[in-house]
Amino acid sequence: MDYAEKLVYQSNYWYNEGLEKARIRDMSGAAAALRRSLQYNRANVASMNLLGLVYYGRGDVMEALVEWILSKNFQSEDNIADYYIKKIQEIPGELDEINQAVKKYNQSLVYAQQNAEDMAIMQLKKAIAAHPAYLKAYQLLAFLYLHTEQYGNARQMLKAAHRLDTTNELTLRYMHELNQVRRERPVQVKKPAGREQQTVTYNLGNETIIQPVSANFKERTGLNTVINISIGVGVGVLVMWFLVMPAMNSSKQKRVNEQTVAFSNQIAEQESQISALKTELDGYRATSEETENVQATAASTQDSYERLMNIADHYRAQDMSNTAMLEELLAINPDSLGTVGKETYDDITGELYPNMCSDLYNTSQRNFEVANYEMAVSNLETVMKMDEGYENGAAMLLLAQSYEKQGEQDKANLQYQKIIESYPDTDAASEAQEALDAQQSSAQDTDSGDLEGSGSENGQTGNTQE
């Protein structure tokens, strides 16, 4: 087995691994396995299509579209990615609703940064209503519920997020935090409401009689009983005062101290949890800009691929003007294209750009000769976008001269200096240096004239004084 076959084998192995994980809704594990599959074989169309489905299953629709478009680029015929893209486009307003949900999610991040949790929660509820499979919205909403101590709502959001992705690390971490809070919350124990029935015991002969005491029981005794009761009460008061009360006070103080320590520990734990949640919120705030950049990059990649495929079709059919195709090609970001897309882009621009540069440069020369400097600048700036060094800096020199004729001397000087540095030992560099030298000489002559005029005035003044 050669090296290429080993790479294909490893790619297929990780594809099967991702497929098994996706079947049990282990979306995070499936995405990791499929990305590894594409590392071994970037042209594995099945892995790209399945990765797009995994992204779509957890609500990342833009990332899914990027994978399916890349898949179509590798295999344009008999590709199931066409079916996936068409199904999304067939549902009226789905892409618009998903876009609105993403905007509401980003707005909720802004509100969270501003400590406006209520507003953030409202935006996230709207995002979930518009896009029920949006995993990130569920996670952020659960986090805000935890932060605001709405534990019941947080549990519902985490259950929904867990159903979308059973092994997502962030979801599992929040579930663990929620369980920790649940275990540490004090549980109230209800005391029985009933009272034990009181009884009275007395001896009758050799037998001991136990009899319940009635509520309206009244014992009628003689003087001795009254005296005995009075003495017993007095002794009881003394015992309570000197023996029982100090022990009760000591026990009560001990309980108060224990409760104080317990409450202090509980407060410390709550503060630790709040600090951890604040740290997590700061992480969300720090990554909001990164998230927006990633989404903007994905949108730019999709737009560039769509423009490139459209231009490629027109270029092969020869049913579109070179000017219109040039406008579309200049709007493409080549850095966002893959290997195959970059090759297609280079093939088209390699044939179109030289012809368009020649036409626009010749037109600019004619414009310059008839003093139509505005049109010359517009055409030459387009040439700079295609080939900045066209004709060994001649096009850049003509652009600098057009700027100078328009009165934009600073722009002209920047172009002159760039020609001298980038294209030395050329005719364009020599003319650029002559233009700069002429400006410097003119400035020195102006300064000398000012000095001579000032000297004459001083001489005349001196003669008058004499």
Secondary structure, DSSP 4 states (H G I P E B T S, - for coil): --HHHHHHHHHHHHHHHHHHHHHTT-HHHHHHHHHHHHHH-TT-HHHHHHHHHHHHHTT-HHHHHHHHHHHHHH--SS-THHHHHHHHHHSTTHHHHHHHHHHHHHHHHHHHHTT-HHHHHHHHHHHHHH-TT-HHHHHHHHHHHHHTT-HHHHHHHHHHHHHH-TT-HHHHHHHHHHHHHHHHS----PPP---PPPEEEEEETTEEEEEEPPTT------HHHHHHHHHHHHHHHHHIIIIIHHHHHHHHHHHHHHHHHHHHHHHHHHHHHHHHHHHHHHHHHHHHHHHHHHHHHHHHHHHHHHHHHHHHHHHHHT-S-HHHHHHHHHTS-GGGS-HHHHHHHHHHHHHHHHHHHHHHHHHHHHHHHTT-HHHHHHHHHHHHHH-TTTTTTHHHHHHHHHHHHHT-HHHHHHHHHHHHHHSTTSHHHHHHHHHHHHHHHHHHHHHHHHHHHHHHHHHHHHHHH-
